[in-house]
């Protein structure tokens, strides 16, 4: 079954215009002029409306804030006025974009609020209970022919009779259910609550008693029968913390294994009594929660959309209890229970439930009720004789998607239905048919044309309502106006500020050079911080650092064997080297050591030639020469006296100069032994560096939170001005503010701003 998601309003009109749910029938009468921009008036009520809508209801509305917002609002209106003077509101691209937003804004008004309220209340009441159920599905399309529909209904009814007479529901589900998961779960859907299944399924489940089997019910998937296995009270809401090690489905198997090892080691340490918060801060890779003990926001059933995470969280019984490691699509988690709470009150949940109902499958009930309401409100009438006449023209061309009509047909002007005073003719309907028809060989022509007519009526009613929304709802009219202005504002800001700041490099550098003192580094150090489990790990680190390079352990790297007295690479040799080449190209911090040998019975100088053959092959395949180290060991004590070919070889050893290779090597048996951070740091960037009394080049040993820390400060950089490249992000942001300010100054000259101070004071007194 398919879970439903809530509708999210995504359009944001920058600083001035916000997006809030509409209020029905808000009247915005004409009002005194608050200000004029050139010859364009700004009305007091327009400003009050926008300010009230975009300021928090509990905020202090002081005179200072009201005047500051007025200044921002006037700047906004100046930019819109400039866009209008340039004719941007007449462009087809503008009209197309506004039409798209118009359709989005209309949606909340195209609903039956009474039906919606009942559905919201019903959803909440059902959330007080969770149901575990199994089902059997026989698929059939929503608009299938009567014969196919009846066939599916008979099949599901026969299965139901067998189940009622005592046959195993599980076995029947495995054998007959057309839900693909039934073969493995016997139709068992687990526990669910309201808003988690399509509405018709949910409705039938909640109306079926524990242990009983529902009558056949129809959803968009087909016909179902439902067996209710259990009913239990809602588990409410839960607050948990987690320690997370990130993984993803595409990461290399070796990295996935390391992640698994890490989470299990953390779990073992927790079981031994180590502090949760300390381990979370040190190792959890959820950056949004690891500094606060891994605590997540409170959630209820199915809110996260991660089933096994939620099930594990709700299965924990005692505060402080933690789970075994579990894996989700985001990584490995250990989950600890913080608090459990009952289901929130209806008042608390009502806003979110309203949004969910709008997008949930139960919205079809709302839409049906709304269409009937539109018919009543707009005096919808239908001419049955003309309707039958229109339907009579359907033939197999329609089900093949090739239907057309005779443009000279005298009946085309006949009226099918009226919406208020607007007439809809047979010709209007036929034009709709031509555009909407698609091949539907599974339907009969008369069924198909009736289905399309139903859709045509629905769309006609909704279009009629959309076209008259501004007359019925002043709030909608105002909101649409805000979106209109927002699009114009965005376009002018794009041209005058954002694009210029990103493309005019000469001017942005000129701005930087004029304001260099704003962009400075404080004192910084180039450092490497080794955060280790204990002093012995630090000793390993120091020993490894003295070697400069760190061996990368790859067991299947291979050995290159040569024929006696030869230095020619074979296909088998090349295959080994090609695998190595891939690794060297992927990670340029890797170095390969080529150690060449020859047998005691081979001629002198052969080892060097073999090393060169391998080295030349790697370099010709694109490996940098600095990544290749050759060593000629010449003749040596034989590895084998019986298989002398083993003495004629080149050994390949991988090294790395990367600190991550050192970290990986030391963490081979314990993934939490060592963490390394390196780079340029200033105050506030690293807690261990911040703990030093002073910064000087050298090495430092610390003990903190039960960990041993070794710090190498390699370079000390005194405070200095940033280069343009170093400051680019801040410069671009500041340059944009500069361009906008200069532009506003020009606009205020072009459109002189006159404030009606008396009316401003009147507005302030009303709004405070």
N, C-alpha and C positions, 0 to 999 in steps of 0.2 A: 504494500500500500504506500501511497505517496504522502509525505508530510507536507504541510503548507507553511509558507513564509509570509512574514508581515511586509506590508507596503512601506517603502521608505521614500520620503520626499527629498530629492537630492539637489534641487536647484537652489543656489545661494546667491543673493544679489549683493555680495561684497559688504561694504561697511554700512550702507543705509538700509537696504531692503531685506527683510527677513521672510521666512516661510512658516506660516502658522495655519492651523486648521481654520476653515472659514466659519463665520458666525452667520446664522440665518437672518436675513432681512435687517441688515444694519443700515440705518438711514444716515447719509452724509449730506446735510442740506448745504446750500450755498451760504457762504459766510464772508465776513469782512476780509479785506486784503491785508495780509501780514507784511508782505514785502513785494517790491517789483524788481524784476531783473530786466533792465531796458524797458520794454513795453509789455513784458510778460508778468502777470500777477501770480503770487503765491498766496493761497487762501489759508486763513487761520485754521479752519477745521481740517484741511488736508494735512497740515503740519501736526496738529494734535492727534489725528488718527494714526499717522505713521509713527510718531514718537511713542504713543501709548502701546502700539502693537509690538514695537521692537525693544522696549525697555522692560526689564523684569517687573512683575506686578508688586513685588515686595521691596523694590529699590526706592531709595530716598530721592524724590523729585525736587531737588533744590533749584533755586533760580540759576545758579552757576551751570548746573548740568543741562537745564532746559535751553539756556543761551548757547552753550557749547554745541549742543546737538543741532540747534537752529543753524549755526554757522556751517556745520557739516552738510546739513540738508540743502542749504543754499548753494554750496559748492557742487553738490550732486545735480541740482536743477540747472545750474549754469552749463554743466557738461552736456546735459540732455538738450538744452536750448541750442547749443552749438551744433549738435548732431542733427537736430531738426532743420537748422538753417542751411545745412549742407545737403539736405534731402535724403538722409540715410533712412528715414522712415518710409520712403517711397520705393525702396529697392525690393526686388522680388525675394532676395535672400533674407531680408529682414522680415517680410510678410510671412515667408515659409516658416522661419524659426518661431515667430510669435504664434502662428497657428498651432504649432506643435505644443507649446506651453499652454495655449488656450484649451486644448483638449485635456491636458493633464489637470489644469485648474478646475475644469468643469466636473471631473469625476465625483468629488464629494457631494455635489448637488444633485447627481443623477442616482439617487437612492431613495428608497422608502424608509424614512426614519423610524416609523412605528415598527415595521417588520425588523429593522436592524436592531432596535432596542430589545425586542423580544429574543432575538437570536443571541445577542450579547449576554443577556441574563441567563438564558438556557446554557450557554457555554460555561459560564461560571459555575452554575449549579452542578453541572456534570463533572467539572474539575475537582469536585469534592470526593470523587470516587475514581478508582482506576480499575480497568477491566482487563483480564487475560482471556483471550479468545483464539480459537482456530477457525479457519474458513476453508471452503472448497469453492473454486471459481470455474465457471464455464464462460469463456470469452465470447462476446458478441458486440459488434459496433453499435454506438449510440443511435445511429440513423439507419440501422439494418432494415432490410425488407421484413414484412410481417412473417413470412415463412421461416426465415433464419432466426428471428426473435423467438417464435413459437418453438422451434426445434431446441434452442438453448434452454428455454424455460422448462420444456418437458424433461430434458436431460437432468437439469439440476433438481427438479421435483422428484424424479425417480430415485436419485441418489439420496435425497432427504428421507424418502420413505424407507429406504434400506437402513439408513442410520437410526431412524426412530424405532425400527423393528429389532435393533440390537447389534447390527454390524458395526465394527470398529470404525469410528470417525477418522482416526489416524490412517488406517489402511485405505479407506475410501479416498482420503485426500491424496495419499501417495499415488493411488492408481488412476484417479480421474481428474484431480484438480489441475487446471491449466495455468496456475500460478507457478512460475519456474522454481520458486524456492520450496515448493511443497515436497519435492522428492527428498529433501534433506531435513526439513523441519516438520513434516506431516501437517502442514498448514498452520502450525502454532505461531502466532504473531507476537507472543509475549504480552507484557502489560502495556496498556496505552490509556490515555485519557482524552478529554475533549480537545479538538483542534489538531489532532495528530493523524487522523484518517479522513478520507473523503466523507462528506457529511452524511450521505445516505447509509454508508457502512456504519459510521458512528451511531447514527440514530437507531438503526436496527439492533446494534450491540447493546446499547443502553436500555432498550425496550425488551430485551431477552433476559430471562432469569438464569441464575447460575445452574448449570447442568442441562439447560434446555437448548434446543436447536431452533433458530429463527426460521420463519417462512422465507422463500426465495426473495431476495431484494436486488434491485437493479442499480448499478453504478456505471460510470463511463467505461469501466473495464469489462462489464458483462454482468452475469447473474451469480450471486453468492448465496451460500447458506452459512450461518455463523453458529458455532457452538461456544457458549460462554463457559469457560473453565473455572474462573474465579472472579470475585469482585472484592476489592479491599478499599479502605479509606485512603485518601490522598496522602502521599508521603510528605507533602508540603514543600518546603524550600530548605536548601542546605548551603552552608558556608564551609569551604574546605581550603586547605593550602596544598601546594604540590611542589615537588622537586622534579625538574624536567631536564632531560638530556635530549637535544633535538636530533631527529632523523627525518628523512624523507624517502619516498619510494624509489627515487632515482639515484640515491647515493651509492657509491661503491660498496661492495660486500664487506671489504676490510674495514671501512669506516663504520658501517652499521654494526659490525661485530664489536668494535671498540666502544661504541655507544652502549651496547648491551652489557658489556663488561663493566663499564662505569656505573650504570644504574644499579647493577647487582652488588657492586662493592659498596655503594652508598647505603643500600638496603641492609647489608650485613653490618655496617657500622651503626646504623640506627638501632638494630636489634641488640647491639652490644652496649647501647646506652649513650652513644654520642649525641651531642646537642643538635636538634633539628635546625634551629635558626642558623647555627654556625655552618653546618653542612650545606644548607640552602644558599647562604650568601656566597660560600666558596665555590659551589659546583653547579647550582641550578642555572640553566641557560635561558630561562624566561626572564628577560631583562626588566619586564614590567612588574615582576613580583618578588624577585630574589632578594631585594633589599628590605622587604617587609615580611620576611618569613614565608614567602610563597603564597600568601593569602589571596584568594580570588574573590570576585564579586559573588554575591549570593545568587543562586539560580534554582529553578524548579525543573520538573521533569521535562525533558526534550528541549529546554531552552538553549543548551549549548550545541545541540545537533551532533554530539559525539556520544553514541549510545553506551559504549563500554566504560567511558570515563564517568558518565552519569550513574550508571548502575553500580559501579564500584564505590562512588561517593555516597550513594544512598544506602549501600550495604553496611557501611561502617556504623557501629552502634554507640561507642563511647567516645566522648570528647578526648582528643589526643591520640586515638587509635589510628594507625596508618596501615595502608594496604601493601601487598606485594607489588613489585613493578608490573605495570600494564603498558601496552603499546597502543597508540592511536596514530592516525595519519600524520600527526605533528611531532611525535617522538615518544620517548619512554617517560613514564610518570610514576612517582610514589605519591599517594594521596593521603592527607591527614584530615580527620574530621575536626572542625572548629566549633560548629553550631548547627543545630537543626531547628527549623521553625515551621509552624503550621501554615496552611494556605493563606495568603494575604486576603484582606477584606475585598468585597466587591468594589468599593469606592477606589481602593488602591489599584485594582487591576482593570477597571473599566476603560481607561484610555487606550491601553495596549490591546485589550480585547476588541475594541471597536475597529482598530486598524487591522487586526487579524481577520475579523469577520468580513471586512471589505475584500480581502484577497482569498479567503478560504472558499472551499467548494460550496459551502452553504450560502455564499453570496448569490448563487443562481436562484435560490428561493427569494432573496431580496430583489433580484432583477425582475423576476416574474411578477412579484407584487408591485414593483415600480412601474412596469409596463402597463399593468391594469389600472394603476393610479393615473398614469398619463392619459390613458384612453378616457377615463372619467373626467379628468380635469380639462382636457382639451376637446371634449365632445366628439370623440372618435365615432364615426358611423361607416358602415360597410354596405356595398351593393352586392348582394348574393348572386343575382342573375349575371351581372358583369364579371363577377369573380369566376363563376362556372364557365363563362365564355372564354375568359383568359386561360383557364386551366385546360380547356379542350385543345389548345394548340400544342400541347406537349407531345413529343414523340421520341423515338429512340435517338434522334440527333442530340437531344438534351443530355441523355445519359452518356453519350460519347463525347460531350463537350463541344459539339459543332452546331448547335441550334441557332437559328436566325428567324427573323419574322419579316413579313411583307410590309414594307414601309408605306404602301398604298392602301392597306387594310382600313376600311371605313370605321372599324370598331375601336381603333387605337385611341381615339379621343374620349371614349367612355370612361366614366369615373369609377374606380375600384373602391376608394374610401376617401373620407374627408378628415382632416385634423383641423379643428376650428374652422376657419374659412378657406383653408388651403386644400386644393383638390389634387389627388394623385390618380393618374390615368393608367389605362392598360399600357400605353406606350412608355410611360415612366417605368413601370414594372418590367416590361420587356427589355428596356435598355439596361436595367439592373441585372436581368438574367444573362444577357450577352456577356457582361463583364465578369460575373461571378461563376458562371458555369465551369465545371470541371468534369472530366470523365468519371462516372460512377456507374459502372456496369453491374454492380451488385444491387442497384435500385431500379424500380420500375419508374417510367416517366411521370406518371401521375403522382407517385409518392415524392419524387424528386422536386417537381415544380411546387408542390404544396409546402415542402420543407423550405424552399428558397423564398416563397411568398411570406412565410412566417418571419423569416429573417429580414425581409424587405420592410415589413410593417414595423418590426422592432427598431430597425435603424432609422426609419422615417420619423417615428415618434421621438426617438432620442435626439436626432438632428434638429427637429422642430424645437424641442426643449432647450437644447444648447443655444440655438439662435435667439432665444428669448430670455436667457438667464439674466442678462444685464437689466432687463425690465423688471424682473421679479426680485433680484437680489442685488441691492446696491453694494454690498460687501464684495461680491464677486466682481462687479464692475470696477471697484477701486483696486482690488488685487490684480486684475488683468492690466489695469493702467500702470501699476507698479512694475509688473514684469516687462511691459512695453518700454518704460523708461530705463529699466535695468539693462535691457539688451542694447539700447542706444548708448548708455553710459559705458558699458563694457567695450563696445566697438571703438569709441573715442579714446578710452584709456589704453586700449591695445595699440592704437596708432600713435598717440601722442606721448605715451610713457613707456609701456612695457617693451614694445618692439624696438623703440629707439635705444633704450638702455642696454638691450642685448646685442644690437647690431652695430651701433655707432661706437666702435672701439676707440677711435681717436678722441671723441668727446668724453667718454667715460675715463680714459687715462688722464685727460686734461683735468677732469674733476678730481681724480685721485691725487695728482701732483699738487693741486691747489689745497688739498685737505689732508696731506700726508700725516700730520700729527695725530689724526684721529685713529690711525691704524698702526698699532704697536704690539709687539710681543712683549710680555713680561719676561722675567728671567726664565730660561728653559735649559733643560739638560737632555743630552742624548744618553739614554740609559737602557739597561736590560734588567728586569726584575724576575728573580727565580723564587717562586712561592712553593716551598717543599714541605713534605709531610714531617720530616725530622732532620736532624743534623747529618745523618749518614747519607741522605739523598743529596744534600748540599755538597758533601765531600765527593760524591760521584760526579756532580756537575762540574766542580772545580777540576777534577782529573780530566774530564772530557774536554773542557775548555782549553786545557794545555795542549791538546792534540790539534786544535784548530778545525779539524774535519771530523765528522761523525759517520761511522759505518751505518749504512742502510741495509738492514737484513732482508734480503729477498732470496729465499731458499731455492727457487726454481730459475735463478738467473742463468745458470748453465756454464759449461766449460767448452772452449773451442779446441777440438782435437784435429791434428794435422797428420797426413800420411808421412811415412818415413822419408826424410830428406827433402820434404816439400813445404812450401809456404803459401800454397794456393787455397783460397777459401772455397769450401764446398757449398752446395745448396742447403745442407743441414746447418752449416756454420752461419750462413746468411739468415736463416730462419731465426736462430738464436739472437743474432745481432739486431734483426728488425724489431723483435720484441723489446730489446733494450732501447732502441732508437725512439720508440714511442714514449717511453718513460722519460728519457732525457729531454725530449722536446716539450713534454707536458710540464716538467719541472726543471727550469734552467738553473736551480741551485744545486742540482745533482752533478757529481763528477764521477767518471768511470776510470778506474785504475786497470790498465792492461799489463798483466804480469806474464811475460813470455818465457818459455822454457824449451829446452831441446834435450834429447836423449844423449847419453854419453857416447853412443856409437854414431851420432850424426855429426855432420861437418860443422866447423866453427862458424859463428855469425848467423846461424839460422834463426835463433831465438829473436834477434833484433829484427830480422826480415818479417817474421811472423807478427811481431808487435806492430810493425809499420803497416802490414796488410790490413790488420784489424782497425788501426787508427785511421788509415786513409779511407777505408770503407765508411766508417762512421762520419767522417768529415764531408765526404762526397754526398752523403745522404742528408746533409744540412745540420749536423751537430757542430757546435762551435768548438774551435780548437782548444779554447781554455777549459772546456769541460772534459778533455781527454788527457790522462796521465799515462805515460808508457814507462815500463820497467823491463830491462833485459837481464834475466837471471842466468842466461847462458846454460851451460851443462851443470847438472846437479846430481845429487844422489837419487837414483831412480825411485819412482813411486811404486813401480811394479817390475819385477824381474821376469815375469812370465808373459805379461801383456805390455810390451815395451811401448806400444802406441800411446798408452796413457802418459808417458813421459814427454811426448811431443805435443805440448798443449799451450794454450793461453788462458789464464784464469782472469775472470772479470769480477771486480769488486766495486760496489757502488758506495760513494761517500756523499755527504751533503754538508754545506756550510750554513744551512738553515737551522735556526734554533728550534723550529718545529720538529726537525728530524731528531734532535737531541731529546726533546720532550717525549716524542713517540718511543724512542729507545728506552728511556728510563721508566716510562709508564707501561712497558710491555707486560709486566706481571701484575701491576696495580695501576689502574688508570687515573688514580687520584694522587699519585705520589708527587707530581710536579706540574706546575703551570707557569708558563713563561710569557712575559709581556715585554715588548721592546719598541722603541721609537723615540720621538721627541716629546717631552712632557713639560708642562708648566704647572704652577700651583693649582690643585684641585683635580688634576687628571688622574693621579694615582695615590691611593691611601698610604701605601708604604713609603713612597718618596715624600709625601707630605709629613710623615712621621719623623723624618730626619731633622736634626737641629739646624743644619746648614747643608748647602749643596756644594760639594767640591769633587773634582775628578778623583776617582778612587773606588775602593770597594767597601761595602758595609754589610754587617751581619745583624739581623734582627730576630727577635722572637715575638710573634704576635698571634693571638687567638689560637695558641697551641700549634702554630706552624712556624717553620724555620724559613727565614727569608734572606736571600743573598742578592745584593744590589751592586751592579757595575755602572758607575757613572763614567761614561767614556768621553764626554765633551760638555763643557759648560758654555752656554751662550748668554751673554749679558743682554739686558733689554735693548731692543732695537726697533726701528721702523720696519714694517712689513713691506715686501715687494708687492707690486700690483697683482701678480699671480697669487701670492699668498692671501691677499686681502680681497680677491675678486668678488666672492659672495657678498661680503659686507659692503663693498664699493657699489655693486650693482643695486643693492637694496637702497642705499643712501642716495644714489644718483637718481633712482626712480622717484624718491620723495622730493628731490630737488627739481626734477623736470615737472612734476605735478604742481609744485608750488608756483613755479614760474608760469605755467600754463594758466593756473587759476588767476594769477595777477593780470594776465592778458585778457582773460574772459571778463574780469570785473571792470576792466577799462572798456571793453566792447559792449557789455551789458551792465551799465551802472546800477549798483544795488542800492535801493532806497528802503529803509526799514521803517515801518509804521510803529514807532516806539510805544504809542498809546495802546495799540492792539497787542503788542508783545507783552506788555505788563498785564493786560487783561487775560491773555493766554496763561501767563505764569500763575496768576491768582486762581485760575480754574484748575490747573494741573497739579499744583503743590499739595 
